[in-house]
Amino acid sequence: MQPQSRVKQTIGAFSSYTRRQVLCYVCLVVFFVPLFVACTSISDVQPSSNSSLVVQSTPKSRLTYVAIGASDTFGIGTDDPQTESWPADLAGKLGTDVRFINLGIPGVDASGALHSELPIAIDSHPDLITIWLAVNDIADNVSVTEYSHNLDAVLQQLHAAAPNARIAMANVPDLTLLPHFQSFDQQSLRNKIVAYNALIATLVQRYHVLLIDLYKRWTDLATHPEYISDDGFHPNAIGYTRLAEIFYQVLQENK
C-alpha cells in the first residue's frame, strides 16, 4: 500500500468518529500512557543507598555450554529428559551461572547434526561444547569414510567459528555390553567401534579437542546393568549421572 493511500485511509477512519469521541480518546491516551510508562519504568529500577534510581540489568552468564548429540544427549531413557540428561547434569556441576543449550536430537547422526545442530551451536557463541556423535552412525552402518567426512566438517567449522571455545568429544563405549546390540555380529561390531574410535582420536589431535574416552572410562557398564533403561540401549537417569561425572572429571583434569 502506498503512503498516500495509508494517510487517506487513516483520515477516513478518524472522520467516522464524532468530535466528542475523538476528544475522549485523546484524553485517555494523555492520561494512561504516562502512567503506563511510569509503572513499567519503576519495575525495571531499584533505589540505591543514596535514594537515586538505578537500572538493574540481567546478570551475564559466566559460561555458555552447548551440547551437540543425538538421543543420548537429548536424554531418552529418563522420565524427564530436560533435567535428567547427562548434559543437564554436567551443566549443574559447572555452576549456577551457566547458560545451557542442549541441541541433542533423537535419531540424528553426524551428517544430521552437521546441518541442523551446528549452525545453532555457532550462533550461541559457546564457551564450552560437548560432542557425542557416533552410536547412531554405527547402528545405521554408516561407513567410516562417510562418518569421517561429516565429523571432520563439524570440528572444522567449530574451530573456525568459535576458536576460543573449549571442545570435548566422546568416543564410542563398548556397545557389546548393551542388550540392544546382542543381536549384532559381535566381532563386526567390535571392529567398527575400533575403527570409529581410531578416527575420533585422529580428529581430536588434529583440532586440539579434549577426548572423553568412554571406551576406557565407562567399562562399569559390564557390572552395572542398572545404568541402562528398559530399552536396553539408552542410559537411564542413574546412568546419565555417571556419564556426567566422567565428562566433568575429564574437564577438571584438563583445565
C-alpha positions as CSV (number, residue, x, y, z in Angstrom):
1,M,0.0,0.0,0.0
2,Q,1.3,3.5,-0.9
3,P,2.0,6.1,1.8
4,Q,-0.7,8.5,0.4
5,S,-3.3,5.7,0.5
6,R,-2.4,4.9,4.1
7,V,-2.8,8.6,5.0
8,K,-6.2,8.8,3.3
9,Q,-7.3,5.6,5.0
10,T,-6.3,6.9,8.4
11,I,-8.0,10.3,7.8
12,G,-11.2,8.4,6.7
13,A,-11.1,6.3,9.8
14,F,-10.8,9.3,12.1
15,S,-13.6,11.1,10.3
16,S,-16.0,8.4,11.4
17,Y,-15.6,9.4,15.0
18,T,-17.6,12.3,16.4
19,R,-15.8,15.2,17.9
20,R,-16.7,14.0,21.4
21,Q,-15.3,10.5,20.7
22,V,-12.0,11.9,19.5
23,L,-11.6,14.2,22.5
24,C,-12.3,11.3,24.8
25,Y,-9.8,9.1,23.1
26,V,-7.1,11.9,23.3
27,C,-7.8,12.3,27.0
28,L,-7.4,8.6,27.6
29,V,-4.1,8.5,25.8
30,V,-2.8,11.6,27.6
31,F,-3.7,10.2,30.9
32,F,-2.8,6.5,30.7
33,V,0.3,6.5,28.5
34,P,2.4,8.4,31.0
35,L,1.0,6.3,33.8
36,F,1.9,3.1,31.9
37,V,5.4,4.3,31.2
38,A,5.9,5.3,34.8
39,C,4.8,1.8,36.1
40,T,6.9,-0.2,33.7
41,S,9.9,2.0,34.3
42,I,9.7,1.7,38.1
43,S,9.6,-2.1,37.8
44,D,13.0,-2.1,36.0
45,V,14.8,0.1,38.5
46,Q,15.7,-0.2,42.1
47,P,16.6,2.6,44.6
48,S,20.2,2.8,45.6
49,S,21.6,3.7,49.0
50,N,21.5,7.5,48.2
51,S,17.8,7.3,47.2
52,S,18.5,7.7,43.4
53,L,17.2,5.2,40.9
54,V,19.5,2.8,39.1
55,V,18.6,0.4,36.3
56,Q,19.2,-3.3,37.1
57,S,20.5,-5.4,34.1
58,T,20.2,-9.2,33.8
59,P,23.3,-10.9,35.2
60,K,25.6,-12.1,32.4
61,S,26.2,-15.9,32.3
62,R,29.8,-16.8,33.2
63,L,29.8,-19.6,30.7
64,T,27.7,-20.8,27.7
65,Y,27.6,-24.5,27.4
66,V,26.3,-26.2,24.2
67,A,25.7,-30.0,23.9
68,I,25.7,-31.5,20.4
69,G,24.5,-35.0,20.0
70,A,21.7,-37.5,19.5
71,S,19.1,-39.2,21.7
72,D,21.6,-40.0,24.5
73,T,22.4,-36.3,24.6
74,F,18.7,-35.4,24.5
75,G,18.1,-37.6,27.5
76,I,16.0,-40.5,26.1
77,G,15.7,-43.2,28.7
78,T,14.7,-40.9,31.6
79,D,11.4,-39.7,32.9
80,D,12.4,-36.0,32.4
81,P,15.0,-35.6,29.6
82,Q,15.1,-31.8,30.1
83,T,16.5,-32.2,33.6
84,E,17.9,-35.8,33.8
85,S,20.1,-35.9,30.7
86,W,23.9,-36.2,31.2
87,P,24.5,-32.7,29.7
88,A,21.9,-31.2,32.1
89,D,23.7,-33.0,35.0
90,L,27.1,-31.7,33.7
91,A,25.7,-28.1,33.4
92,G,24.7,-28.4,37.1
93,K,28.2,-29.4,38.0
94,L,29.6,-26.5,36.1
95,G,27.8,-23.9,38.3
96,T,24.6,-22.0,38.7
97,D,25.6,-19.1,36.4
98,V,25.8,-21.3,33.2
99,R,23.7,-20.8,30.1
100,F,23.0,-24.3,29.0
101,I,21.7,-25.2,25.5
102,N,21.0,-28.9,24.7
103,L,20.9,-29.4,20.9
104,G,20.6,-33.2,21.1
105,I,18.1,-34.7,18.6
106,P,16.9,-38.3,18.9
107,G,17.9,-40.3,15.9
108,V,20.4,-37.8,14.4
109,D,23.7,-38.9,13.0
110,A,26.9,-36.9,12.4
111,S,25.5,-35.7,9.0
112,G,22.3,-34.6,10.5
113,A,24.0,-32.8,13.3
114,L,26.3,-31.0,10.8
115,H,23.3,-29.4,9.1
116,S,20.7,-29.0,12.0
117,E,22.7,-28.5,15.2
118,L,26.0,-26.9,14.2
119,P,24.5,-23.6,13.0
120,I,22.7,-23.1,16.2
121,A,25.8,-24.0,18.2
122,I,27.8,-21.4,16.4
123,D,25.2,-18.7,16.8
124,S,25.1,-19.4,20.5
125,H,28.7,-18.1,20.9
126,P,29.7,-21.0,23.2
127,D,32.5,-21.2,25.7
128,L,32.2,-25.0,26.1
129,I,30.9,-27.5,23.6
130,T,30.5,-31.3,24.1
131,I,30.1,-33.6,21.1
132,W,28.8,-37.2,21.2
133,L,28.1,-38.4,17.7
134,A,28.8,-41.9,16.8
135,V,26.4,-44.5,18.1
136,N,23.6,-43.8,15.5
137,D,26.2,-43.9,12.7
138,I,27.4,-47.3,13.8
139,A,23.8,-48.6,14.3
140,D,22.9,-47.3,10.8
141,N,26.0,-48.9,9.3
142,V,27.5,-45.6,8.1
143,S,30.9,-46.2,6.6
144,V,34.0,-44.9,8.4
145,T,34.8,-42.8,5.4
146,E,31.4,-41.0,5.4
147,Y,31.5,-40.7,9.1
148,S,35.0,-39.2,9.0
149,H,33.9,-36.6,6.4
150,N,30.9,-35.5,8.5
151,L,32.7,-35.3,11.8
152,D,35.6,-33.5,10.3
153,A,33.3,-30.9,8.9
154,V,31.7,-30.4,12.3
155,L,35.0,-29.8,14.0
156,Q,36.4,-27.7,11.2
157,Q,33.5,-25.3,11.3
158,L,33.5,-25.1,15.1
159,H,37.2,-24.5,15.1
160,A,36.9,-21.7,12.6
161,A,33.7,-20.0,14.0
162,A,34.5,-20.5,17.7
163,P,38.3,-20.6,18.1
164,N,38.2,-19.8,21.8
165,A,35.6,-22.4,22.7
166,R,36.6,-25.4,24.7
167,I,35.5,-28.6,22.9
168,A,35.2,-32.0,24.5
169,M,34.2,-35.0,22.3
170,A,33.3,-38.5,23.4
171,N,34.1,-41.7,21.6
172,V,32.2,-44.9,21.3
173,P,31.8,-47.0,24.5
174,D,31.8,-50.8,24.4
175,L,28.4,-51.3,22.8
176,T,28.7,-55.1,23.1
177,L,27.8,-54.6,26.7
178,L,24.3,-53.3,25.9
179,P,21.4,-55.7,25.4
180,H,20.2,-53.8,22.3
181,F,23.4,-54.9,20.4
182,Q,23.4,-58.5,21.4
183,S,21.7,-59.4,18.0
184,F,24.6,-57.8,16.1
185,D,27.6,-59.7,14.8
186,Q,29.9,-59.1,17.8
187,Q,33.2,-59.3,16.0
188,S,32.0,-57.0,13.3
189,L,30.6,-54.6,15.9
190,R,34.0,-54.5,17.8
191,N,35.8,-53.8,14.5
192,K,33.5,-50.9,13.8
193,I,34.0,-49.5,17.2
194,V,37.8,-49.7,17.0
195,A,37.7,-48.0,13.5
196,Y,35.4,-45.2,14.7
197,N,37.4,-44.6,17.9
198,A,40.7,-44.5,15.9
199,L,39.2,-41.9,13.6
200,I,37.9,-39.9,16.6
201,A,41.4,-40.0,18.2
202,T,42.9,-38.6,15.0
203,L,40.4,-35.8,14.7
204,V,40.8,-34.9,18.4
205,Q,44.6,-34.4,17.8
206,R,44.0,-32.5,14.6
207,Y,41.7,-29.9,16.1
208,H,43.1,-29.9,19.6
209,V,39.9,-31.3,21.1
210,L,39.6,-32.9,24.5
211,L,38.8,-36.6,24.3
212,I,36.3,-38.1,26.6
213,D,37.4,-41.8,26.3
214,L,34.1,-43.6,27.2
215,Y,35.5,-46.8,25.8
216,K,38.1,-46.9,28.7
217,R,36.2,-44.9,31.3
218,W,32.8,-46.5,31.1
219,T,33.7,-50.1,31.4
220,D,31.5,-50.4,34.6
221,L,28.6,-50.9,32.2
222,A,29.5,-54.6,32.4
223,T,28.9,-54.7,36.2
224,H,26.1,-52.1,36.4
225,P,23.2,-53.1,34.2
226,E,21.1,-50.8,36.4
227,Y,22.6,-47.9,34.4
228,I,20.6,-48.8,31.3
229,S,17.0,-48.0,30.7
230,D,14.3,-50.6,29.8
231,D,15.0,-50.2,26.0
232,G,18.4,-51.9,26.5
233,F,20.1,-49.1,24.6
234,H,19.9,-45.7,26.3
235,P,21.2,-44.9,29.8
236,N,18.6,-44.1,32.5
237,A,18.8,-41.2,34.9
238,I,21.4,-43.1,37.1
239,G,23.5,-43.9,34.0
240,Y,23.4,-40.3,32.8
241,T,24.5,-39.1,36.2
242,R,27.5,-41.4,35.9
243,L,28.2,-40.1,32.4
244,A,28.1,-36.5,33.6
245,E,30.7,-37.5,36.3
246,I,33.0,-38.8,33.6
247,F,32.7,-35.7,31.5
248,Y,33.2,-33.4,34.5
249,Q,36.2,-35.4,35.8
250,V,38.0,-35.2,32.4
251,L,37.2,-31.4,32.1
252,Q,38.6,-30.9,35.6
253,E,41.7,-32.9,34.9
254,N,42.4,-30.8,31.8
255,K,41.8,-27.3,32.9
